[in-house]
C-alpha cells in the first residue's frame, strides 16, 4: 500500500509509534510500529501497510501528524482526538490499557552512548530519562538525569595514578596527591556506567493500574512499555498518568 498521506481516510486512524534508538557512534535507528486492533498486538509499520485493510498513512489531528488508516478497525477516532469521560477513576483505570496513555514518540539509547551525548539528548529533546535498549529495541535498563548527576558526583573529574607530585582540584575541595602521583583524565563515562540495570517494564495491553503499582512499589517515575515480543513501543511516566487523571475529571489537558 502507498505511504502517501490520504486526503479522506475511510477507516480508523491508528497512531504510528516511533522508537528512536541512539547509538554510541552518533547514529539513530528508528523502529515504527502500529497497534493492530485485529491482533491486539503491535506490528511493524511495514506489516501494517502490507495489510489488505490498510489505506496507507493519513494526516491525523494535531498534535501528532501521522496515523495509519485502517478500514478493518472500524471508524473510531485515535486517542489523541478523543474526549475524556467522567467515569470513576478506579473503574476507568482498570479498563484502560497502558497503550492509551503512554508516550509513543520515545527516545532510547544504547549502553555505549557517552554521558555527554546523553546530556545533549536530554536538553535538546526536553526529556529527563530514557530506556536503555539493545540493537533491536529490547530494554536492558533506564537512565535518567539523576543517574547522570550521581555518576558525575561519585567519579568526579580526575583520577590518581603513579607519577610526579601534583595537587588536583576535585569539585569544591582539593586532594593532596603528594610525591609519586600524577593526575590523569578518567576514561569517558558512558550510559553503561550510570544506568539502572533493573528494567521494570509493563505490557502495552496491561491496565494502567499495573503501571501505577510498578511506579509506587519500585519508587520510579517512568516505565518502558513493551510489545509481546519485548520491544519498547512506548514510555509511561507519572506525568502521563497525571494528565489522564485530569482528563477523567473533565479538565481539558492538552497532549504532550
N, C-alpha and C positions, 0 to 999 in steps of 0.2 A: 504493500500500500504506500501511497505517497506520503512524504513527511511534510508537504507544504501545508500552510495554515488554511483551514477551510472557512469559508465565509458564513455558512449556516450549518453547524453540526446538528445531525439528526438524532444522536443518541446522548447518553450520559457523558459528562465531561469527567474523565479520570485524571487526577493530578499526577504529573510527571515528577518523580522524585530524583534528586541528584546527589550522589556522594562524590565529593571531590577529595582525592587522596594525594597528599603532597609527599614526595619522596626527598631523601637527603640530597639528591643531585639537582633539586630545584624544579623537577618536572611534576606536573599534575595530571593524574589519570582520573577520568570521570566514569562512574557507573550510573546509568539511568534506568529506572525501573518504574513499574506501574502496579498498583494493587488490583489484580483481576477479580471482579465480583463472582464470576463463574467458578473460579478455582478457590476463592477466598484465600489467595496467597499472592505474593509478589512474583512478577515475571519481568524479564528484561524488556526494555522498550522495543528492541528489535523483534522479540517474540510477539509482543502485543501488536506491532504494526503488521506482522505477517498473518494475523488472525483475520478470518473472513468477516468478522463483525466490526473490524476497525475502519473508521472513516479518516484516519490519519491525525496528525497534530492539529489542534484547533486553538485559536486565540481565545483565552478564557478571561473571566473577570479579574479585575485588579485585586490584590497586588501581584499575583502570580501570573506570568504572561502566557504559559503554555500548558495545555492539557491534551489528553488523548480522547478523541471522540469515539465512544463505543456504542454501537446500536444494540448489542446483545445485553447491555447492562441497564436498559430502561432509560427514562428521560429525566432522572434526578439531577439536581444541580450539585456541583462539587462543594466540599465542605467550606471553602473559602468564601462562598457566596451565601451560605446558609444563615438563617436567622435563629439564634438560640431560643429555646423554650424556657418555661418557668417550672419544669418538673423538679421534684425534690432532688437535691444534690446527691444524696446517697444512692437513691434508686437509679438516677441517670449515670452515676459513676460506675455502677455495677454492670451497666449495659452498654457503656460507651467504650469502644476499643481504643487502645493506645494510638493506633494509626490515625484516628480522627482528631487527635490533639497534638501530636508530635510535630517538631520542626522537620521539614522534608528536604531542605537545602542544607546539607551538612558538609562541613569541612573537617577532614580527618588527616592524620599524619602517620608516617612510618616511624619506627623507632630510631632510624638513623638521621632524622632531621635535627639540625643543631638548635640549641635553645635560642640563639639569636634569630634564626629564621622563624621559629615558633612564635617568639615575641612579636616579630613583624606581622605574622599572620593574625595574631590576636588583635593588634592595633588596627590593621587595615580592614579586617572583616568585622570588627566590633564585637568579638566573642571573648569569653573568658575561660573556655575549656573546649577540648576536642577529644574524640575517641582515637586511640592508637590502634592501627589495623595492619594486617599483613598485605601482601601484594594483591590479594583477591577481595579485600574489604572485610575480612573477618576480624572481629575485635580481639585485642590482647591486653587492653587496659585503657585508661583515660589519663589525660594530662590537663592541668588547669594552671591559672595564673598563680595560685597558691603553691603548687608544686614547683614552679619556676623560681618563685621567691625563696622557698625553702632550700632549694638546691644552691642558689646563689649565697644564701646566708651560711650554710654549712660548709661549703667548699671555699668561699672567699675568692680572691683573685690571684693569690700567689701560693706557691708550694715551696718546700725546703729540700735542698739537695747538697751533697758534699761540694766544697769549693772554697774560694776566698771569702773572707768575712764581709758580711753585708748587714744592713739594717733595713727591714722591709715593712711597709705600711700595709695593714690588713683591716679595712673598714675604719672604725673610729679609734682604734688603738694601734700601738706599734709592737712588733715582735722583735725581740733582741735575738738575732741569729748567732752572732759571735763568730770567732775564728773557725775555719774549717767548713763553712757552709756558704752557699750562694743561692740566689733567687732564680727560679725558672718559672716560666709561664706554664700553667696547667694545660693538659690537653683540652681541646674544645669540647664542652659538655654537650650531650645530645638528649633527645627526648627519652631514650632508654635509661638515662641516669636519673631522670626526675619523675617519670610516670608512675602511676599507681597500677601495679600489675594485676591486681584482682579486678577483673572486668565483670561488673554486675550488669546483666542485660535483661531485657524484657521483650517478649514476643510482640510483634505488631498486632496480633489478634487478641492479646490479653486485655482484660478490662483495666481502666486507668487506676482502679483501686490497687492493682498489683504494683504499678509504678509508685503509687503513694506509699505503699507498705515498704518497698525497697528503699526509697529515699529516707523514710523515717527510721527504719531499723538499721540501715548502714551509715546514716549520717552523711549522705551525699546530696548534691543539688542537681545532678544530671545523670541520666541513664541511657546508654545506647539502646536503640530499638533494632531488633534483628528479624530477618525473614526466616522461613522454615529451613533454609539451607545455611543459616548462620551469618549471612552478610548483613552489614549495617545498612538499614534503609531509612533511618531517621534518628532523631535525638529528642528525648523528652526531658524538660527541665522543670524546676519548681515554678519558674515564670510562666511556662506553658500551662501548667495546672492552675495557677492563679488567674490567668486570662480566661480559662474555661469556666472557673467558678464564677467570675464576674459576669460572663455571658449568661450563665444559668440563672443569675439573679436579675437578668434583664438589662444589664449595663452594656452600652454599645462600645465594647473594647475593640479597637482595630487589630487586624492581624499583624504579626511581627514582620 
